[in-house]
């Protein structure tokens, strides 16, 4: 008899927990400025120039395209000279300050 009661109660507990999670996710979706399809990931190659050695090298990379603005960023992860791990998106355009 106790087993039947648990089998009836458990689905109600799971359903109520799921509905509260859905309500929270709807609230966060409504307040965010997300735009489905705005950002796209691509794999491609790029060429870098070593100014000291006057050599070029070709690399494979992952690129993030913002379809609204047209900006493209390249994914970078490395360990710098001080041993610090760096993981970020870098712009692909070179900005020249005047």
C-alpha positions as CSV (number, residue, x, y, z in Angstrom):
1,X,0.0,0.0,0.0
2,X,2.8,2.5,0.9
3,X,4.5,1.7,-2.5
4,X,1.3,2.7,-4.4
5,X,1.2,6.0,-2.5
6,X,4.9,6.7,-3.3
7,X,4.3,5.9,-7.0
8,X,1.4,8.4,-7.1
9,X,3.3,11.2,-5.1
10,X,6.6,11.0,-6.9
11,X,5.3,12.0,-10.4
12,X,3.6,15.1,-8.8
13,X,6.9,16.1,-7.1
14,X,8.8,15.7,-10.3
15,X,6.2,17.6,-12.3
16,X,6.1,20.6,-9.9
17,X,9.9,20.8,-9.8
18,X,10.1,20.8,-13.6
19,X,7.5,23.5,-13.9
20,X,9.4,25.8,-11.5
21,X,12.6,25.2,-13.5
22,X,10.7,26.1,-16.7
23,X,9.3,29.2,-15.1
24,X,12.8,30.3,-14.1
25,X,14.2,29.6,-17.6
26,X,11.3,31.6,-19.2
27,X,12.1,34.6,-16.9
28,X,15.8,34.6,-17.9
29,X,14.9,34.2,-21.5
30,X,12.5,37.2,-21.4
31,X,15.0,39.5,-19.8
32,X,18.0,38.6,-22.0
33,X,18.7,40.2,-25.3
34,X,19.5,36.9,-27.1
35,X,18.9,36.8,-30.8
36,X,18.8,33.2,-32.2
37,X,21.1,32.8,-35.1
38,X,23.0,36.0,-34.6
39,X,26.3,34.4,-33.8
40,X,27.8,31.7,-36.0
41,X,31.0,29.6,-35.5
42,X,33.3,28.7,-38.4
43,X,36.5,26.8,-38.8
44,X,39.0,28.3,-41.2
45,X,42.6,29.2,-41.8
46,X,44.5,32.4,-41.3
47,X,48.0,33.6,-42.1
48,X,50.2,35.3,-39.5
49,X,53.3,37.4,-40.2
50,X,56.4,37.3,-37.9
51,X,57.8,40.8,-38.3
52,X,61.1,39.9,-36.6
53,X,61.9,36.9,-38.8
54,X,59.9,38.1,-41.9
55,X,58.2,34.8,-42.1
56,X,54.5,33.9,-42.6
57,X,52.7,30.8,-41.2
58,X,49.3,29.4,-41.8
59,X,47.1,28.3,-38.9
60,X,43.7,26.6,-38.4
61,X,41.3,28.5,-36.2
62,X,37.8,28.9,-34.9
63,X,36.0,32.1,-35.8
64,X,32.9,33.8,-34.3
65,X,30.8,35.8,-36.8
66,X,28.3,38.4,-35.5
67,X,25.8,38.4,-38.3
68,X,24.3,41.7,-37.1
69,X,27.4,43.8,-37.0
70,X,29.7,41.8,-39.3
71,X,32.5,41.6,-36.7
72,X,34.6,38.5,-36.7
73,X,36.6,37.2,-33.8
74,X,39.2,34.4,-33.5
75,X,39.3,32.0,-30.6
76,X,42.6,31.9,-28.7
77,X,43.8,29.7,-25.9
78,X,47.4,29.6,-24.8
79,X,49.9,29.9,-21.9
80,X,51.7,33.2,-21.9
81,X,55.3,33.9,-20.9
82,X,54.4,34.2,-17.2
83,X,52.7,30.8,-17.2
84,X,49.2,32.2,-17.1
85,X,46.5,30.4,-19.1
86,X,44.6,32.7,-21.5
87,X,41.3,31.8,-23.2
88,X,39.5,34.6,-25.2
89,X,38.1,35.8,-28.4
90,X,40.3,38.3,-30.3
91,X,39.2,40.6,-33.0
92,X,40.5,39.8,-36.5
93,X,40.7,43.4,-37.6
94,X,43.8,45.4,-36.8
95,X,43.0,48.7,-35.2
96,X,45.4,51.5,-36.1
97,X,45.5,54.5,-33.6
98,X,46.2,57.9,-35.1
